[in-house]
Amino acid sequence: MNSTLAYDAGQFNWLETQWESMYEGCNPLLVTGVFAFLMHEIVYFGRFIPFFICDFIPYFQKYKLQENKVNTEADYWKCTKHVLFQHIFYEGPLIFFFHPMAAIFGMHVTAPFPAWDIMATQIGMFFVFEDFYHYWMHRFMHWPPFYVKVHKVHHEYSAPFGIAAEYAHPIETMILGFGSVGGPILYQIAAKYVFDIEPVWHLHLITMLTWIVLRLFQAIDAHSGYDFPWSLHNFIPFWAGAEHHDYHHQAFIGNYSSSFRIWDYLFGTDKKYRAYRKRQRDERKQKAAKQKAQ
């Protein structure tokens, strides 16, 4: 395992001790690959479960963004089989390849873990990089020749549900996947070889895994089809979420960003979305006024 940090094993916390035990006497590339793949599957499908349950509870239907569109059991099964095939035969090998690739550039693997403020700063940078990259690549994917042959697969569900987040053509999976994996690798290259910053700021595997968990949460939420009062965009105005991305699936255009609303606003690709939401708000106000007058 690659690490240039000096440490005293007696100072490890419980989580760091378990981390070291997981790697002890084992091939680190195999351990990372298996652990990361299982983590990906558990988080990806596990995060979808609450939204799936909401589909069967009448109370939550008022929070559906497209109330008139109902996804069938056949939709869920088709999506699940496609996604599992993608995960095993396309994303799986890429996950196993990440460790040796990142280790070449000096990624840390062993304990101790980075301080929380360092991890938070790095993950914040990864979010910004991925969102900017995703915006332009996603916008390119709506170029008609590419859309018809590749991106159209992802748009099969005009009213998306959580696990449809990675329902896509393999080419799209690899192109957009670089936004999540390439950002951390480019960061590590810049940190070590370009700016030569101190080792504590180098990429650590635990930071990478934490980033992937958060990215999966973001992707599942954005495709959930639900906009709850507690959805993140209600507290962070520039966060995209399902309320923003669901319109992209509904209208097949605009709102190309993944996490933030900034790029769509700056480049004017959310104008139709904002006009649509305004009409919805006006219609709700008119309906409420009529009910009050009765």
TAZI-V539617 format. One record per backbone hydrogen bond with DSSP energy under -0.5 kcal/mol. NH is the residue of the N-H (numbers start at 1). CO is the residue of the C=O. E is the energy in kcal/mol with one decimal. If there is no record, write none. Layout:
NH;CO;E
NH;CO;E
//
This chain:
3;1;-0.6
9;7;-0.5
11;8;-2.7
12;9;-1.4
17;13;-2.2
18;14;-2.2
19;15;-2.1
20;16;-2.3
21;17;-2.2
22;18;-1.9
23;19;-1.1
24;20;-1.4
26;23;-2.3
28;26;-0.6
31;27;-2.5
32;28;-2.5
33;29;-2.0
34;30;-2.7
35;31;-2.7
36;32;-2.9
37;33;-2.2
38;34;-2.5
39;35;-2.4
40;36;-2.4
41;37;-2.2
42;38;-2.6
43;39;-2.6
44;40;-2.6
45;41;-2.3
46;42;-1.9
47;43;-2.5
48;44;-0.6
49;45;-1.0
50;46;-0.6
51;47;-0.5
52;48;-2.3
53;49;-2.5
54;50;-1.9
55;51;-1.2
56;53;-1.7
57;54;-1.5
58;56;-0.6
60;57;-1.4
61;58;-1.4
62;59;-0.7
63;60;-1.8
64;61;-1.4
65;225;-2.7
69;66;-1.5
70;68;-0.6
76;72;-1.9
77;73;-2.4
78;74;-2.5
79;75;-2.4
80;76;-2.6
81;77;-2.5
82;78;-2.1
83;79;-2.8
84;80;-2.6
85;81;-2.1
86;82;-2.2
87;83;-2.8
88;84;-2.4
89;85;-2.4
90;86;-2.1
91;86;-2.5
92;87;-2.3
94;90;-1.1
95;91;-2.5
96;92;-2.2
97;93;-1.8
98;94;-1.1
99;95;-0.7
100;96;-0.6
101;97;-1.7
102;98;-3.2
103;99;-2.7
104;100;-1.4
105;101;-0.7
105;102;-0.7
106;103;-1.6
107;102;-1.7
108;203;-3.0
109;2;-1.5
119;115;-2.2
120;116;-2.7
121;117;-1.9
122;118;-2.4
123;119;-2.8
124;120;-2.1
125;121;-1.9
126;122;-2.1
127;123;-2.3
128;124;-1.9
129;125;-2.6
130;126;-2.8
131;127;-2.3
132;128;-2.2
133;129;-2.7
134;130;-3.2
135;131;-2.3
136;132;-1.7
137;133;-2.4
138;134;-2.9
139;135;-2.2
140;136;-2.0
141;137;-1.9
142;138;-0.5
142;139;-1.1
143;140;-2.3
146;143;-1.2
147;143;-2.7
148;144;-2.6
149;145;-1.2
150;146;-2.4
151;146;-1.2
152;147;-2.5
153;150;-1.4
154;151;-0.7
155;151;-1.1
156;153;-1.5
157;154;-0.7
158;156;-0.8
164;161;-2.9
165;162;-1.7
166;163;-0.8
167;164;-1.3
168;166;-1.2
173;169;-2.4
174;170;-2.1
175;171;-2.3
176;172;-2.8
177;173;-1.6
178;174;-0.9
178;175;-0.7
179;176;-1.1
180;176;-0.6
180;177;-0.8
181;177;-2.1
182;178;-2.5
183;178;-0.7
184;180;-0.5
185;181;-1.5
186;182;-3.0
187;183;-2.4
188;184;-2.4
189;185;-2.3
190;186;-2.4
191;187;-3.0
192;188;-2.3
193;189;-2.6
194;189;-0.9
194;190;-0.8
195;190;-3.2
196;190;-0.5
197;191;-2.4
201;198;-2.2
202;199;-2.2
205;108;-2.6
207;204;-0.8
208;204;-1.8
209;205;-2.6
210;206;-2.0
211;207;-2.4
212;208;-2.2
213;209;-2.1
214;210;-2.2
215;211;-2.5
216;212;-2.5
217;213;-2.2
218;214;-2.3
219;215;-2.4
220;216;-2.7
221;217;-2.5
222;218;-2.4
223;219;-1.2
224;221;-1.4
227;63;-2.5
231;228;-1.6
234;231;-1.9
235;232;-2.0
236;232;-2.6
237;235;-0.5
239;236;-2.3
240;259;-3.2
244;240;-0.6
244;241;-0.8
245;241;-2.5
246;242;-2.8
248;244;-0.6
248;245;-0.6
249;245;-1.3
250;246;-2.0
251;247;-3.1
252;248;-2.0
255;269;-1.7
261;238;-2.4
265;261;-1.9
266;262;-2.9
267;263;-2.6
268;265;-0.8
269;264;-1.8
270;264;-0.8
271;268;-0.6
274;270;-2.7
275;271;-2.2
276;272;-2.3
277;273;-2.6
278;274;-1.9
279;275;-2.0
280;276;-2.0
281;277;-2.4
282;278;-2.5
283;279;-2.5
284;280;-2.2
285;281;-2.2
286;282;-2.3
287;283;-2.3
288;284;-2.5
289;285;-2.3
290;286;-2.2
291;287;-2.1
292;288;-2.0
293;289;-1.8
294;290;-1.1
//
